[in-house]
Amino acid sequence: MIVLRLFDSSDVTRLGRCAVLLLGACGTDRATQPPPAQKSHYVSPTGTSAGDGTQSQPWDLGSGLAGAAGRVQPGDTIWLRGGTYRGAHRSTVSGAPGSAVVVRQYPGERAILDAAGATTDSVRGDFLTVGGDYTVLWGLELTDSDPNRATTTRPNMIVNDASHTKYINLVVHDGGIGFYNYPTRSDVEVNGCIIYNNGWSVGGRGGGHALYVRSDAGPLVLRDNVLFDQYGYGIHAYSDAGRGMLNNIRTDGNVSFNNGLLAGNPSGANILVGGFEPADGSVGVDNMTYFSPGVNSANVRLGWSPSKVLNGSLTFTHNYVVGGTLVLDVHSWRQATVTGNTVVGGGASKVVHLEDSTTTGYNWASDQYYHDPMDTAWSYHGRSYTFGAWQAATGLGTTDQAAGTMPSEPVVFVRPNLYAPGRAHIVVYNWGHAGAVPVDVAAVLRSGDAYLVRSVQALFDPPLVSGVYTGGSITVPMSPRPPPVPVGLASSPAPATLPEFDVFLLTRAP
C-alpha cells in the first residue's frame, strides 16, 4: 500500500497498484476552526418563544434563528435538539469578525428541517434563508418529504444571503435546489456537505442543482462536498446575463457523480463553471467525478458553450474525471492552466473538447488519459483528432500521456474533514471490481479510536464497517447496492455505481 499526501493523481494511476491519496489535510489554504462558543443555547421541535433557551426550556427554531431578541451574542452556539422542524425560516442572527454564531445539531441526535407544507416566498420558493453575517450552519439535515416531484416550485433548501458564512457537514436531500448563493455575498464556504436527490421533473426534463452559485467578488469556496443523483447539475457555477458574476470561485476536493440523471434524460453535468457573464479567478483542484458506464452526458464543463463569453483565468489541476460522452470540455479562457489531471474516457465520444480557435494563454501539461489514443476523441476548433494529432494541432499537452487500457487496480482518495477530527470522505475507484478495498486511514484516526463507515448512498442505514482502529488500513466492501430512492418515487432512476465506484463517510464513533 502506497500512501501519498497532496500527490499528482495522474502519477498515482501510473504506479500500477492500489494507491491512497490523502488530500486537503495540509496547505496554506487550510480553513480556520470556528472559535469556541461563548455560551450555549438550545432549540427543539417542542420549544417555544416563551422559553429561555436552556435545555429545560428551549426556544422554537424561529426564535433561535432570530437571535431571541438579542440574547444570542457573537461567539455563541445554538444547539438543535433531535426531531423534525417544520416551517420556512429566515435566519437573521449575526456574529462578528472572529466570533461567528454557530447553529449546530446536538451531538448524537438527528435534527431534521422538513420543507413539506412550509410557506415559502412565493417568488423564490426559499426554505431556509441565511441573512445574518458571520454565521455557521453545522451538521443539520434538510429535506422535503413532499412526494410531488413534477413541479418547479419545489423549494430551494438553503439560500445564502449573507457574507462571512460557513455551511459545514450538512446533509441536504430531496429538495429543489440544494444550496444557492446570492452573488453580492462574499467570504462564503460550503464544506463537507452531502447533497443528493434534489430537483424536479417537468415534461421529462430535470431541473434543480446541488450547488447553484454566483459570486461578484468572492471568495466562494466549495470544498470536500459529495454531490450525487440530482435532477440537474452537481456544481452549477452559472449566471445569466446581468444576474451576477462568477468571480473567485474555488472548487476543492469535491466528489460529484451521476448528476442530472433522475429525470431519465441527462439534464446537467457533474461540474459546470461558466455562463453568460465571464468567470474569472476560477480554481478547481483535487475534485473527483464519475458517471456510470453508458451515461450519455457531459461530465466537466469549464466555459459555457452557448454564451460565447470570453472568461478570465482558470486553474484546473490534479482532478480525477471519469465517464460521460463529453468528459472534459474547456474553452474561452484568456488564461488557463490544465495540468496533472486524470481523465478516463471509457466509451466516450469526446475525451477532451477544446472549442477555441487559438491556444494562446493555455498551459496544458502532465495530464493522463485512459482512452485509445488512436480514437478521434480529442477535438479542437470544431475538428476531431487522435491524441497525437491533437497535440500537434494545439501545441498543448506535450507531456500528457494516453493509455489504451483502463486502470486495473483500485485508486482511493481520502479527504480528512477540516472541521471535525476523525471524520473523512473515502472515494474508491474500484477498477478491478474487487469485492473489498483496503484504505489507509492513519491520517484520520488514532489507534484506539472506535469508528464507523457508511456509504453516502446509504447514509442512514447501519454502518457497513465498524470497529476499533489499530493502525494501518481498514477494509471497505464494494458489494453492489442500489442508489437511495428519491422521495415520491418507487425506485431511483439513477444508475448503480457499485462495484466500480462509491464514496464512504468515515466517522469517529461516539
C-alpha positions in Angstrom: 0.0 0.0 0.0 1.4 3.4 -1.0 0.3 6.4 1.0 0.8 9.8 -0.7 -0.1 13.3 0.5 -1.0 16.0 -2.0 0.2 13.9 -4.8 -0.5 14.2 -8.5 -3.3 11.8 -9.2 -2.1 11.1 -12.8 1.1 9.8 -11.2 -0.9 7.6 -8.9 -2.6 5.7 -11.6 0.7 5.1 -13.4 2.1 3.3 -10.3 0.1 0.2 -11.3 -1.0 -0.7 -7.7 -3.6 0.3 -5.2 -2.9 3.9 -4.2 -4.3 6.0 -1.4 -4.2 9.8 -1.6 -4.5 11.9 1.5 -5.7 15.3 0.1 -6.7 18.5 1.7 -5.1 17.7 5.1 -2.4 20.4 4.9 -1.5 23.6 3.0 -1.7 27.3 3.4 -5.3 27.5 2.5 -6.5 25.2 5.3 -9.7 26.5 6.8 -9.7 28.1 10.2 -11.5 26.3 13.0 -14.6 28.0 14.3 -14.0 29.9 17.5 -15.1 28.3 20.8 -18.6 29.2 21.9 -19.1 31.9 24.5 -22.5 30.5 25.5 -24.8 27.6 24.5 -28.5 28.0 23.7 -31.0 25.3 22.8 -34.0 24.9 20.5 -36.2 21.9 20.0 -39.3 21.0 17.9 -41.4 21.4 21.0 -39.7 24.6 22.2 -41.5 28.0 22.4 -40.7 31.7 22.1 -41.5 31.9 25.8 -38.6 29.6 26.7 -35.3 30.9 28.0 -33.1 28.9 25.6 -31.9 26.4 28.2 -32.1 22.7 27.8 -35.1 22.5 30.1 -36.9 25.4 28.4 -35.7 25.5 24.8 -36.8 28.0 22.2 -38.6 27.2 18.9 -36.4 27.3 15.9 -37.7 30.6 14.6 -36.8 32.3 17.9 -33.3 30.9 17.9 -32.6 31.9 14.3 -33.8 35.4 15.0 -31.3 35.7 17.9 -34.0 35.6 20.6 -34.4 39.3 20.9 -30.6 39.9 21.3 -29.9 37.1 23.8 -27.7 35.3 21.2 -24.4 37.1 21.0 -21.4 36.7 18.7 -19.4 33.5 19.5 -22.5 31.7 20.9 -23.7 28.3 19.7 -27.4 27.4 19.2 -27.9 23.7 19.6 -30.8 22.0 17.7 -32.1 19.0 19.6 -33.2 16.0 17.7 -36.6 15.8 15.9 -38.3 17.3 12.9 -38.7 21.1 12.5 -41.3 22.4 10.1 -41.9 25.8 8.5 -39.7 28.1 6.3 -37.3 30.4 8.1 -35.0 33.3 7.6 -32.0 33.3 9.9 -31.1 36.8 11.0 -28.9 36.2 13.9 -25.4 37.6 13.3 -21.9 37.1 14.7 -18.9 39.3 14.4 -15.4 39.1 12.9 -13.7 36.2 14.8 -16.8 35.3 16.7 -19.4 33.6 14.5 -22.7 32.4 15.8 -22.9 28.6 15.2 -26.2 26.8 14.6 -25.5 23.2 15.1 -27.1 19.8 15.6 -26.9 18.5 19.1 -24.3 15.7 19.4 -25.7 12.2 18.9 -29.1 13.4 17.8 -30.7 13.9 14.4 -32.2 17.4 13.7 -34.3 17.4 10.5 -35.6 20.5 8.8 -38.5 19.4 6.6 -39.8 21.8 3.9 -43.0 19.8 3.3 -46.0 22.1 3.7 -43.8 25.1 4.6 -45.0 28.5 3.5 -42.1 29.8 1.4 -41.5 33.0 -0.5 -43.9 32.8 -3.5 -41.4 34.2 -5.9 -38.2 32.4 -5.0 -39.6 29.4 -3.0 -36.8 29.6 -0.4 -37.0 27.2 2.6 -34.1 28.3 4.9 -32.6 31.7 4.1 -29.5 32.8 6.0 -29.4 36.6 6.2 -27.1 37.2 9.1 -23.3 37.8 8.6 -20.7 35.7 10.5 -22.9 32.6 11.0 -22.1 28.9 10.7 -24.6 26.1 10.0 -23.2 22.8 11.1 -24.4 19.2 10.9 -28.1 19.7 10.2 -30.3 17.7 7.8 -32.6 19.5 5.4 -35.1 17.6 3.3 -38.6 17.9 1.7 -40.9 14.9 2.3 -43.5 16.2 -0.2 -43.8 13.3 -2.8 -44.6 15.6 -5.7 -41.5 15.8 -8.0 -43.3 17.1 -11.1 -43.2 20.8 -10.1 -40.7 23.6 -10.4 -42.0 25.1 -7.0 -40.0 22.5 -5.0 -38.2 24.8 -2.6 -34.6 25.9 -2.6 -33.4 24.3 0.6 -30.6 26.7 1.7 -30.2 30.2 0.4 -27.2 32.2 1.4 -28.0 35.9 1.6 -25.1 36.9 3.9 -21.3 37.3 4.0 -18.7 35.6 6.1 -20.8 32.4 6.4 -19.9 28.7 6.6 -22.0 25.6 5.9 -20.3 22.6 7.4 -21.2 18.8 7.2 -24.8 19.3 6.3 -27.0 16.7 4.7 -29.4 18.1 2.1 -31.6 15.9 0.1 -34.9 15.7 -1.9 -35.5 19.5 -2.1 -35.4 21.7 -5.1 -32.0 23.4 -5.4 -29.8 22.2 -2.5 -27.8 25.4 -2.0 -28.0 28.8 -3.7 -25.7 31.8 -3.1 -26.6 35.4 -3.9 -23.7 36.9 -6.0 -23.4 40.0 -3.9 -22.3 38.0 -0.8 -18.7 37.3 -0.2 -16.5 35.1 2.0 -18.7 32.0 1.8 -17.7 28.4 2.3 -19.6 25.2 1.8 -17.6 22.3 3.3 -18.1 18.6 3.9 -21.8 18.6 2.9 -23.6 15.6 1.4 -26.2 16.6 -1.1 -28.3 14.2 -3.2 -31.7 13.5 -4.8 -32.6 17.2 -5.2 -34.6 18.7 -8.1 -37.8 18.1 -10.1 -39.0 16.7 -13.4 -41.3 18.5 -15.8 -42.1 17.2 -19.2 -39.3 14.6 -19.0 -36.6 17.2 -18.3 -35.0 17.7 -14.9 -34.1 20.8 -13.0 -32.6 21.6 -9.6 -28.9 21.5 -8.8 -26.9 20.6 -5.7 -24.8 23.8 -5.5 -26.0 26.7 -7.6 -23.5 29.5 -7.0 -22.7 33.0 -8.3 -20.1 35.4 -6.9 -19.4 39.1 -7.8 -16.2 39.3 -5.7 -15.6 36.2 -3.7 -14.1 34.3 -2.3 -16.6 31.5 -2.6 -15.2 28.1 -1.6 -16.8 24.7 -2.3 -14.7 22.2 -0.5 -15.0 18.4 0.2 -18.7 18.1 -0.6 -20.3 15.0 -2.0 -22.9 15.7 -4.7 -24.8 13.0 -6.5 -28.1 12.0 -8.2 -29.6 15.5 -8.7 -32.2 16.1 -11.3 -29.9 18.9 -12.5 -26.2 19.7 -12.1 -23.8 18.8 -9.3 -21.9 22.1 -9.2 -23.7 24.8 -11.2 -21.5 27.9 -11.1 -23.5 29.8 -13.7 -25.1 33.1 -14.3 -27.5 34.6 -16.9 -26.5 38.0 -18.3 -26.9 40.7 -15.8 -27.7 38.3 -12.9 -24.4 38.3 -11.2 -20.7 37.4 -11.8 -18.6 34.2 -11.4 -15.5 35.6 -9.7 -13.1 33.8 -7.4 -15.0 30.6 -7.1 -12.8 27.7 -5.8 -13.9 24.0 -6.0 -11.6 21.8 -4.0 -11.8 18.1 -3.2 -15.5 17.7 -4.1 -16.9 14.4 -5.3 -19.7 14.8 -7.9 -21.2 11.8 -9.6 -24.2 10.7 -11.7 -25.8 14.1 -11.5 -28.6 15.1 -14.0 -29.9 11.6 -14.5 -33.1 11.4 -12.3 -35.4 12.7 -15.0 -34.5 9.9 -17.4 -32.7 12.3 -19.8 -29.3 13.8 -19.0 -30.1 17.3 -17.6 -26.8 18.5 -16.3 -23.1 17.9 -15.8 -21.2 17.0 -12.6 -19.4 20.3 -12.7 -20.1 23.5 -14.7 -18.2 26.8 -14.4 -19.4 29.4 -16.9 -22.4 31.3 -18.2 -23.5 34.5 -19.9 -21.2 36.5 -17.6 -17.5 35.9 -17.6 -15.9 33.7 -15.0 -12.6 34.8 -13.5 -10.2 33.5 -10.8 -11.7 30.1 -11.2 -9.8 27.3 -9.4 -10.7 23.6 -9.5 -8.3 21.3 -7.7 -8.4 17.7 -6.4 -12.1 17.2 -7.4 -13.3 13.7 -8.3 -16.2 13.0 -10.7 -17.8 9.8 -12.0 -20.5 8.7 -14.5 -21.6 5.1 -14.6 -20.8 3.3 -17.9 -23.1 4.1 -20.8 -24.2 7.5 -19.5 -24.7 10.0 -22.3 -23.8 13.3 -20.6 -21.2 15.9 -20.3 -19.0 15.5 -17.2 -17.0 18.6 -16.5 -17.7 21.8 -18.5 -15.3 24.8 -18.0 -16.8 27.5 -20.1 -20.4 27.6 -21.3 -20.7 26.9 -25.0 -23.9 28.8 -25.9 -22.8 32.0 -24.3 -19.6 32.7 -26.4 -18.4 34.7 -23.4 -14.6 35.1 -23.0 -13.7 34.2 -19.5 -10.7 35.4 -17.4 -8.4 32.9 -15.6 -8.8 29.2 -14.9 -6.7 26.8 -12.9 -7.8 23.1 -13.1 -5.2 20.8 -11.6 -5.0 17.3 -10.1 -8.6 16.4 -10.7 -9.9 12.9 -11.4 -12.6 12.9 -14.1 -14.3 9.7 -15.2 -17.0 8.9 -17.7 -19.7 10.5 -19.8 -19.7 11.1 -23.6 -18.1 14.5 -23.2 -15.6 14.1 -20.4 -13.7 17.4 -20.3 -15.0 20.5 -22.1 -12.7 23.5 -21.9 -12.9 26.8 -23.8 -13.0 30.6 -23.9 -10.4 31.5 -21.3 -7.8 34.2 -21.5 -5.5 32.2 -19.3 -6.0 28.5 -18.4 -3.8 26.1 -16.6 -4.9 22.5 -17.1 -2.3 20.2 -15.5 -1.9 17.0 -13.6 -5.4 15.7 -14.2 -6.5 12.2 -14.9 -9.3 11.8 -17.5 -10.9 8.4 -18.0 -12.9 8.2 -21.2 -14.2 4.7 -21.5 -16.6 4.7 -24.4 -16.7 8.5 -24.6 -17.2 10.2 -27.9 -15.0 13.1 -26.7 -12.4 12.8 -24.1 -11.3 16.4 -24.5 -13.3 19.1 -26.3 -11.4 22.4 -26.8 -13.5 24.8 -28.9 -11.1 27.7 -29.1 -9.5 28.9 -32.3 -6.3 29.7 -30.5 -4.5 28.2 -27.5 -2.7 31.4 -26.6 -2.7 31.7 -22.8 -3.1 28.0 -22.2 -0.7 25.9 -20.1 -1.8 22.3 -20.6 0.6 19.6 -19.4 1.2 16.4 -17.5 -2.4 15.0 -17.8 -3.1 11.3 -18.0 -5.8 10.0 -20.3 -7.3 6.5 -20.3 -8.7 6.1 -23.8 -7.5 4.6 -27.1 -5.0 7.3 -28.3 -5.8 6.3 -31.9 -9.5 7.1 -31.5 -10.5 10.6 -32.7 -11.8 11.5 -29.2 -9.8 14.8 -28.8 -11.2 17.8 -30.5 -10.0 21.4 -31.2 -11.8 24.2 -33.0 -14.5 22.0 -34.5 -12.3 19.1 -35.7 -11.7 15.7 -34.1 -8.2 14.2 -33.8 -6.3 11.3 -32.5 -4.3 12.1 -29.4 -1.0 12.7 -31.2 -2.7 14.7 -33.9 -4.5 16.8 -31.3 -1.2 17.5 -29.5 0.3 18.6 -32.9 -2.7 20.8 -33.8 -3.0 22.6 -30.5 0.6 22.7 -29.4 -0.7 21.6 -26.0 -0.2 18.6 -23.8 3.3 17.7 -25.0 3.9 16.0 -21.6 0.4 14.4 -21.5 0.1 10.6 -21.8 -2.7 8.4 -23.2 -3.1 4.8 -22.3 -5.3 2.5 -24.4 -6.1 0.2 -21.5 -8.1 1.1 -18.4 -6.6 1.0 -14.9 -6.8 -2.4 -13.2 -6.1 -1.6 -9.6 -8.2 0.5 -7.1 -7.5 4.2 -6.8 -8.5 5.5 -3.4 -8.7 9.1 -2.2 -9.0 10.0 1.5 -10.2 13.6 2.3 -9.9 14.4 6.1 -12.6 16.8 7.2 -11.2 20.2 8.0 -13.5 20.9 10.9 -14.3 17.5 12.5 -11.4 15.4 13.7 -11.9 11.7 13.0 -14.2 12.4 10.0 -13.3 11.9 6.3 -14.7 11.1 2.9 -13.2 8.0 1.3 -13.6 7.8 -2.5 -12.9 4.5 -4.3 -12.5 3.9 -8.0 -12.6 0.1 -7.9 -11.2 -0.6 -11.4 -10.6 -4.3 -10.9 -14.1 -4.8 -9.3 -12.6 -6.2 -6.1 -15.1 -7.3 -3.5 -13.4 -5.1 -0.9 -10.7 -2.5 -0.9 -8.1 -1.6 1.8 -7.9 2.0 2.8 -5.2 3.6 4.9 -6.8 6.0 7.4 -3.9 6.7 9.6 -4.2 10.4 8.8 -7.8 10.4 10.2 -7.9 8.0 13.1 -5.7 7.4 16.1 -5.0 3.9 17.5 -7.8 3.0 19.9 -10.5 5.1 18.1 -13.8 3.5 17.6 -15.0 4.2 14.1 -18.0 3.8 11.7 -18.0 3.6 7.9 -21.2 4.2 5.8 -21.8 4.6 2.1 -23.1 8.1 1.3 -25.7 6.2 -0.8 -27.0 4.5 2.4 -26.3 7.3 4.8 -28.9 6.4 7.4 -28.5 2.7 7.3 -26.5 0.7 9.8 -22.7 1.1 9.2 -21.1 -1.1 6.7 -18.0 -1.4 8.8 -17.3 -0.6 12.4 -14.6 -1.4 14.9 -11.6 -0.1 16.9 -8.7 1.3 14.9 -5.4 -0.4 15.5 -3.4 1.4 12.8 -2.8 0.9 9.1 -5.7 0.1 6.7 -9.4 -0.7 7.2 -11.3 -2.6 4.6 -14.4 -1.2 2.8 -16.8 -3.5 1.0 -17.7 -2.8 -2.7 -20.7 -5.1 -2.9 -23.5 -3.9 -5.2 -26.2 -1.8 -3.7 -28.9 0.5 -5.3 -28.7 4.3 -5.0 -31.0 6.0 -2.5 -34.7 6.2 -3.5 -35.8 9.8 -4.1 -38.9 10.9 -2.1 -42.0 10.3 -4.2 -40.5 7.6 -6.4 -40.7 3.8 -6.0 -37.0 3.4 -7.0 -34.2 5.6 -8.2 -33.8 6.2 -11.9 -30.1 6.8 -11.3 -27.7 4.0 -12.4 -25.9 2.0 -9.8 -22.2 2.8 -9.3 -21.1 -0.4 -7.5 -18.9 -2.4 -7.6 -16.9 0.1 -9.7 -17.3 3.3 -7.6 -18.5 4.5 -4.2 -18.0 7.2 -1.6 -17.9 6.5 2.1 -18.3 8.6 5.2 -15.8 7.7 7.9 -16.6 9.0 11.4 -15.1 8.5 14.8 -17.8 6.7 16.9 -19.2 8.5 20.0 
